[in-house]
Amino acid sequence: MSDETGEGRGPSYDAQQDLESRVPLATPEYTTRGILFLATLTAVREIGGEAMVKRCLEASGEREFVEFFNYPTRALVLMLGAAAGQLSASLGGYAEVLRYIAKRTVELYMTSVVGRSAQLVSATDPMRLVRTLEELYKVSMAYSVPTVVWKGPKRGVLSVQCTFTPLAYHEGGAITLGSMLGLKNVEARARATGPLSLDLEISWE
């Protein structure tokens, strides 16, 4: 088990334990868009090659994915666990693998038709980072029920009522999105508020 610390978490936070605790809660009624699976496999391929992609597919129990089709969320959690477990030595830790996968997920989403549309809609909105992130959650994880509370013109808290990806994953995705939107000094701190819920505090300049 890893013992990793980082923004938004206490010194006892364990990314692997965080992920593994979500697996039994990912029951069949929860499904996730294929784009998250595809992005995970893209990241895995970049770091570990085709052999590692095959291992992750085997762990998920799925064979192939289409961007905006829905697949069992449990399969994604198992895939992420296999990837982080196998690649942690290459990227400096379990949590770092999750952050990298989240980074590639946001990049892939933002180059999709839906992502480009969201970026255009938010282009003139000074609070576009949180609004675009909120839309990403709604599209990729229909069960997430994201809501926003503003703490200032460049600071907000995105509350996610249900998610099966660990805290480090959410932080990595938010920071990447901010960079893609041209914002500076983006900070993201995730804090668990329940077994599957979290608050993601985001600020930028």
Contacts in CASP RR format, 6 or more apart in sequence:
PFRMAT RR
TARGET T0000
AUTHOR 0000-0000-0000
METHOD contacts of the structure
MODEL  1
MSDETGEGRGPSYDAQQDLESRVPLATPEYTTRGILFLATLTAVREIGGE
AMVKRCLEASGEREFVEFFNYPTRALVLMLGAAAGQLSASLGGYAEVLRY
IAKRTVELYMTSVVGRSAQLVSATDPMRLVRTLEELYKVSMAYSVPTVVW
KGPKRGVLSVQCTFTPLAYHEGGAITLGSMLGLKNVEARARATGPLSLDL
EISWE
1 14 0 8 1.000
1 16 0 8 1.000
1 17 0 8 1.000
2 14 0 8 1.000
2 15 0 8 1.000
2 16 0 8 1.000
2 88 0 8 1.000
2 93 0 8 1.000
2 94 0 8 1.000
2 95 0 8 1.000
3 12 0 8 1.000
3 14 0 8 1.000
4 13 0 8 1.000
4 14 0 8 1.000
4 15 0 8 1.000
4 93 0 8 1.000
4 94 0 8 1.000
4 95 0 8 1.000
4 168 0 8 1.000
5 11 0 8 1.000
5 13 0 8 1.000
6 13 0 8 1.000
6 95 0 8 1.000
6 168 0 8 1.000
7 171 0 8 1.000
7 187 0 8 1.000
7 188 0 8 1.000
7 189 0 8 1.000
8 167 0 8 1.000
8 171 0 8 1.000
8 189 0 8 1.000
8 190 0 8 1.000
8 191 0 8 1.000
8 201 0 8 1.000
9 167 0 8 1.000
9 190 0 8 1.000
9 191 0 8 1.000
13 167 0 8 1.000
15 84 0 8 1.000
15 93 0 8 1.000
15 94 0 8 1.000
15 95 0 8 1.000
15 98 0 8 1.000
15 166 0 8 1.000
15 167 0 8 1.000
15 168 0 8 1.000
16 81 0 8 1.000
16 84 0 8 1.000
16 85 0 8 1.000
16 94 0 8 1.000
18 166 0 8 1.000
18 167 0 8 1.000
18 168 0 8 1.000
18 192 0 8 1.000
19 77 0 8 1.000
19 80 0 8 1.000
19 81 0 8 1.000
19 84 0 8 1.000
19 98 0 8 1.000
19 165 0 8 1.000
19 166 0 8 1.000
20 81 0 8 1.000
21 195 0 8 1.000
22 77 0 8 1.000
22 164 0 8 1.000
22 165 0 8 1.000
22 166 0 8 1.000
22 195 0 8 1.000
22 196 0 8 1.000
23 74 0 8 1.000
23 77 0 8 1.000
23 78 0 8 1.000
25 164 0 8 1.000
25 195 0 8 1.000
25 196 0 8 1.000
26 72 0 8 1.000
26 73 0 8 1.000
26 74 0 8 1.000
26 77 0 8 1.000
26 164 0 8 1.000
27 74 0 8 1.000
28 72 0 8 1.000
28 74 0 8 1.000
30 72 0 8 1.000
30 73 0 8 1.000
30 74 0 8 1.000
30 143 0 8 1.000
30 162 0 8 1.000
30 164 0 8 1.000
31 70 0 8 1.000
31 71 0 8 1.000
31 72 0 8 1.000
31 73 0 8 1.000
31 142 0 8 1.000
32 70 0 8 1.000
32 71 0 8 1.000
32 72 0 8 1.000
32 73 0 8 1.000
32 76 0 8 1.000
32 140 0 8 1.000
32 141 0 8 1.000
32 164 0 8 1.000
33 67 0 8 1.000
33 68 0 8 1.000
33 69 0 8 1.000
33 70 0 8 1.000
33 71 0 8 1.000
33 139 0 8 1.000
33 140 0 8 1.000
33 141 0 8 1.000
34 65 0 8 1.000
34 66 0 8 1.000
34 67 0 8 1.000
34 68 0 8 1.000
34 69 0 8 1.000
34 70 0 8 1.000
34 71 0 8 1.000
35 67 0 8 1.000
35 68 0 8 1.000
35 105 0 8 1.000
35 108 0 8 1.000
35 109 0 8 1.000
35 112 0 8 1.000
35 140 0 8 1.000
36 76 0 8 1.000
36 105 0 8 1.000
36 140 0 8 1.000
36 141 0 8 1.000
37 60 0 8 1.000
37 62 0 8 1.000
37 65 0 8 1.000
37 71 0 8 1.000
37 75 0 8 1.000
37 76 0 8 1.000
37 79 0 8 1.000
38 65 0 8 1.000
38 67 0 8 1.000
38 108 0 8 1.000
39 101 0 8 1.000
39 104 0 8 1.000
39 105 0 8 1.000
39 107 0 8 1.000
39 108 0 8 1.000
39 109 0 8 1.000
40 56 0 8 1.000
40 76 0 8 1.000
40 79 0 8 1.000
40 80 0 8 1.000
40 83 0 8 1.000
40 101 0 8 1.000
40 104 0 8 1.000
40 105 0 8 1.000
41 53 0 8 1.000
41 56 0 8 1.000
41 57 0 8 1.000
41 65 0 8 1.000
41 79 0 8 1.000
42 104 0 8 1.000
42 108 0 8 1.000
43 83 0 8 1.000
43 100 0 8 1.000
43 101 0 8 1.000
43 103 0 8 1.000
43 104 0 8 1.000
43 105 0 8 1.000
44 52 0 8 1.000
44 53 0 8 1.000
44 56 0 8 1.000
44 83 0 8 1.000
44 87 0 8 1.000
44 101 0 8 1.000
45 52 0 8 1.000
45 53 0 8 1.000
46 104 0 8 1.000
47 87 0 8 1.000
47 90 0 8 1.000
47 91 0 8 1.000
47 97 0 8 1.000
47 100 0 8 1.000
48 86 0 8 1.000
48 87 0 8 1.000
48 90 0 8 1.000
52 83 0 8 1.000
52 86 0 8 1.000
52 87 0 8 1.000
55 82 0 8 1.000
55 86 0 8 1.000
56 79 0 8 1.000
56 82 0 8 1.000
56 83 0 8 1.000
56 86 0 8 1.000
57 63 0 8 1.000
57 79 0 8 1.000
58 82 0 8 1.000
59 78 0 8 1.000
59 79 0 8 1.000
59 81 0 8 1.000
59 82 0 8 1.000
60 75 0 8 1.000
60 76 0 8 1.000
60 78 0 8 1.000
60 79 0 8 1.000
60 82 0 8 1.000
61 75 0 8 1.000
61 78 0 8 1.000
62 71 0 8 1.000
62 72 0 8 1.000
62 75 0 8 1.000
65 71 0 8 1.000
67 112 0 8 1.000
68 114 0 8 1.000
68 139 0 8 1.000
73 141 0 8 1.000
73 143 0 8 1.000
73 164 0 8 1.000
74 164 0 8 1.000
76 164 0 8 1.000
76 165 0 8 1.000
77 164 0 8 1.000
77 165 0 8 1.000
80 98 0 8 1.000
80 101 0 8 1.000
80 165 0 8 1.000
80 166 0 8 1.000
80 169 0 8 1.000
83 97 0 8 1.000
83 101 0 8 1.000
84 93 0 8 1.000
84 94 0 8 1.000
84 95 0 8 1.000
84 97 0 8 1.000
84 98 0 8 1.000
84 101 0 8 1.000
85 94 0 8 1.000
85 97 0 8 1.000
87 97 0 8 1.000
88 94 0 8 1.000
88 96 0 8 1.000
88 97 0 8 1.000
90 97 0 8 1.000
91 97 0 8 1.000
91 100 0 8 1.000
95 166 0 8 1.000
95 168 0 8 1.000
96 168 0 8 1.000
98 165 0 8 1.000
98 166 0 8 1.000
98 168 0 8 1.000
98 169 0 8 1.000
98 172 0 8 1.000
99 168 0 8 1.000
99 169 0 8 1.000
99 171 0 8 1.000
99 172 0 8 1.000
99 173 0 8 1.000
101 169 0 8 1.000
102 165 0 8 1.000
102 168 0 8 1.000
102 169 0 8 1.000
102 170 0 8 1.000
102 171 0 8 1.000
102 172 0 8 1.000
102 173 0 8 1.000
102 176 0 8 1.000
103 172 0 8 1.000
103 173 0 8 1.000
103 175 0 8 1.000
103 176 0 8 1.000
105 173 0 8 1.000
106 136 0 8 1.000
106 172 0 8 1.000
106 173 0 8 1.000
106 176 0 8 1.000
106 177 0 8 1.000
106 180 0 8 1.000
107 176 0 8 1.000
107 180 0 8 1.000
109 115 0 8 1.000
109 136 0 8 1.000
109 139 0 8 1.000
109 140 0 8 1.000
110 116 0 8 1.000
110 118 0 8 1.000
110 119 0 8 1.000
110 177 0 8 1.000
110 180 0 8 1.000
114 139 0 8 1.000
115 136 0 8 1.000
118 132 0 8 1.000
118 135 0 8 1.000
118 136 0 8 1.000
119 132 0 8 1.000
119 181 0 8 1.000
122 128 0 8 1.000
122 131 0 8 1.000
122 132 0 8 1.000
122 135 0 8 1.000
122 181 0 8 1.000
125 131 0 8 1.000
126 153 0 8 1.000
126 154 0 8 1.000
127 150 0 8 1.000
127 153 0 8 1.000
127 154 0 8 1.000
127 156 0 8 1.000
128 181 0 8 1.000
129 174 0 8 1.000
129 177 0 8 1.000
129 178 0 8 1.000
129 181 0 8 1.000
129 183 0 8 1.000
129 186 0 8 1.000
129 202 0 8 1.000
129 204 0 8 1.000
130 148 0 8 1.000
130 156 0 8 1.000
130 158 0 8 1.000
130 202 0 8 1.000
131 148 0 8 1.000
132 177 0 8 1.000
132 181 0 8 1.000
133 146 0 8 1.000
133 158 0 8 1.000
133 173 0 8 1.000
133 174 0 8 1.000
133 177 0 8 1.000
133 200 0 8 1.000
133 202 0 8 1.000
134 146 0 8 1.000
134 147 0 8 1.000
134 148 0 8 1.000
134 158 0 8 1.000
136 177 0 8 1.000
137 144 0 8 1.000
137 146 0 8 1.000
137 158 0 8 1.000
137 160 0 8 1.000
137 163 0 8 1.000
138 144 0 8 1.000
138 146 0 8 1.000
141 162 0 8 1.000
141 163 0 8 1.000
143 162 0 8 1.000
144 160 0 8 1.000
144 161 0 8 1.000
144 162 0 8 1.000
144 163 0 8 1.000
145 160 0 8 1.000
145 161 0 8 1.000
145 162 0 8 1.000
146 158 0 8 1.000
146 159 0 8 1.000
146 160 0 8 1.000
146 161 0 8 1.000
147 158 0 8 1.000
147 159 0 8 1.000
147 161 0 8 1.000
148 156 0 8 1.000
148 157 0 8 1.000
148 158 0 8 1.000
148 159 0 8 1.000
149 156 0 8 1.000
149 157 0 8 1.000
149 159 0 8 1.000
150 156 0 8 1.000
151 157 0 8 1.000
151 201 0 8 1.000
154 203 0 8 1.000
154 204 0 8 1.000
154 205 0 8 1.000
155 201 0 8 1.000
155 202 0 8 1.000
155 203 0 8 1.000
156 201 0 8 1.000
156 202 0 8 1.000
156 203 0 8 1.000
157 199 0 8 1.000
157 200 0 8 1.000
157 201 0 8 1.000
157 202 0 8 1.000
158 174 0 8 1.000
158 199 0 8 1.000
158 200 0 8 1.000
158 202 0 8 1.000
159 193 0 8 1.000
159 197 0 8 1.000
159 198 0 8 1.000
159 199 0 8 1.000
159 200 0 8 1.000
160 170 0 8 1.000
160 197 0 8 1.000
160 198 0 8 1.000
160 199 0 8 1.000
160 200 0 8 1.000
161 196 0 8 1.000
161 197 0 8 1.000
162 196 0 8 1.000
162 197 0 8 1.000
163 170 0 8 1.000
163 196 0 8 1.000
163 197 0 8 1.000
163 198 0 8 1.000
164 196 0 8 1.000
167 190 0 8 1.000
167 191 0 8 1.000
167 192 0 8 1.000
167 198 0 8 1.000
168 190 0 8 1.000
170 188 0 8 1.000
170 190 0 8 1.000
170 198 0 8 1.000
170 200 0 8 1.000
171 188 0 8 1.000
171 189 0 8 1.000
171 190 0 8 1.000
171 200 0 8 1.000
172 188 0 8 1.000
173 188 0 8 1.000
174 186 0 8 1.000
174 188 0 8 1.000
174 200 0 8 1.000
174 202 0 8 1.000
175 186 0 8 1.000
175 187 0 8 1.000
175 188 0 8 1.000
178 186 0 8 1.000
178 204 0 8 1.000
179 186 0 8 1.000
183 204 0 8 1.000
183 205 0 8 1.000
184 204 0 8 1.000
184 205 0 8 1.000
185 204 0 8 1.000
185 205 0 8 1.000
186 202 0 8 1.000
186 203 0 8 1.000
186 204 0 8 1.000
187 202 0 8 1.000
187 203 0 8 1.000
187 204 0 8 1.000
188 200 0 8 1.000
188 201 0 8 1.000
188 202 0 8 1.000
189 200 0 8 1.000
189 201 0 8 1.000
190 198 0 8 1.000
190 199 0 8 1.000
190 200 0 8 1.000
190 201 0 8 1.000
191 198 0 8 1.000
191 199 0 8 1.000
191 200 0 8 1.000
191 201 0 8 1.000
192 198 0 8 1.000
193 199 0 8 1.000
END
